[in-house]
Amino acid sequence: MTQKDKKGTPVAEKPTLMLPTTIMVRDLGEMLGLSHIDIIKELMKRGVMASVNQSVHFEVASSVATDLGYNVEQGEAPTATEEEAPAAVEGEVVEPEDEKSLQPRPPIVTVMGHVDHGKTSILDAIRETNVTAQEVGAITQHIGAYQVTVNDHVITLIDTPGHEAFTAMRARGASITDIAVLVVAADDGIMPQTKEAISHATAANVPIIVAINKIDLPAANADNVKQQLTQNNIIIEEFGGDVIAVPLSAKTREGLDDLLEHILLVAEVAELKANPDRPAEGAIVESRKHQSRGPLATVIVQKGTLRTGDIVIAGSSYGKVKAMFDENGQRVKEAGPSTPVEVMGLNKVPRAGDTFVVMDNEREARDLAESRGRAETEGTTHAVTLEAVSGDIAAGRVKDLNIVIKADTVGSIEAIRSSIERLSIDEVRVHVISTGTGNVSESDVMLATASRAIILGFTVKTDLGAKKKAEIEGVDIRLYDIIYVLIEDIDVAVKGLMEPVFQDVIDGHAEVRAMFKVRGGKISGCMVTDGLVRRNSLVRVLRDGVMIHESKVSSLRRFKDDVREVANGLECGIGVEGFDTFEEGDVIEAFHTEQKG
Ligand code: GDP
């Protein structure tokens, strides 16, 4: 590529750039003449966490290139591997992986279900029954996940049961579960959290195996559970569906082996594979601070092999892996795909659900971690509002409008569901991912975050915790009292007609210290006092705190050179379009607008 548009040179000519459907971060950096760290930072601003060897979709790459002043066109992929890369969803990171390098990996299983139905008992019983002989007597530690061996096959179980943890992790970016075991107590049947668990697993496209627990109890009624499952759209094999249901008792351990064998069967059908011979990637399942060992994080490796000495970044923490421990507290030197290990060596405690990747260089990891840390404190969220989705629909960027319905009665849920699903058009499908009676809860908000869904409430309220969480995560909760208003809103959104809401985002401030005459007017000699000023910034000129002019930067220079941006603490010359009557002490506020959501 000839576009050697080095950082800092003017980009006024708007060169045209051909970008393929997916492009590796490294290649994008080369095309744009930027370091891959700069590209990674740009991607982060757009909510995409990618490492140098990962690929991003055209939409994301073109957004970065457009901001840097390119005209972007979608064109031929420059290399053969990228041509073969699978089509990516917007914002999703895809990895072209050579089929031959893939090897089978153990399934990763999460146990879900209503409180007291026996999730913990099942996890404990499996662990106790299936530890290998030499480990007996070893002190097992709770590190958030463990592995068992069944008929020479390994299964990884996540030791934090419940759909809340599962969806909270998805909301953070980690999708690690391959199979969900839905526990239903045979004496109690399907309860509200069972329904939630079904919605959460289904929304994540994770296959379900039903464990009908407590069959040792006299009040157990497995047939009743099977009927109720059907009513909730879980059709078990016995009734002609494809969901396996295993009756068992965590207490007597009857049926446990059956459950494990069925997990292996579902795993075999899913052909779970990963390449162990590459730098590791995965997710944090649990983390804590140890008094002497410092921050400890249990990670599950998803791809590659993690080794001591590797440099990792997880969310906004980073570090060199000093030591790794398995669930028996034994030191291990490496961990391959689907293996959980507790990692020591991070500079701070990461959050469960953060994804981790191995990086080449500690300095780059630190820079990236620090800039992620800043993004976190600035509260950068990626809100999904109905207006924003409508804008994306209009632009042809989304094809599904995901919705969570909460209403006062089952009757109103059904009325709303059928009315809004009917609004689907060829280009956009209205997809109800979960429904429930009662107020909008934290669990609903987490599901909406993880599935980029909008919550519609009909004659219900929002729980306080849910309200706070929705603000943090940027989830749109829309409450209605009149059904046709609700339907009309969705109709307008589906047609891509809802007006997007824009908000100003301040980039930085510069103080005017001097004025210079140039051809055609005056520019200001400034010092950037916080943030940064960009060549393409919008600006307001403030005098004594009052805005006296609003337009955009017309020129941005350091010494004699045109530059793309000037950071805090540096002097520069700023020209403002349509304004040249600067006075010393004026403040130039640089900002850009972003679509809310
Ligand atoms: P969780 O809240 O889903 O994790 O449920 P627990 O594993 O804590 O179990 C709740 C209660 O049910 C406990 O008192 C268990 O001892 C009991 N329990 C769990 N599994 C069984 C079972 O198979 N049979 C009987 N009789 N009781 C069980």
Residues whose N, C-alpha, C, O or C-beta is under 5 A from the ligand:
A	BS01	GDP	H114 V115 D116 H117 G118 K119 T120 S121 I122 N213 K214 I215 D216 L217 L248 S249 A250 K251
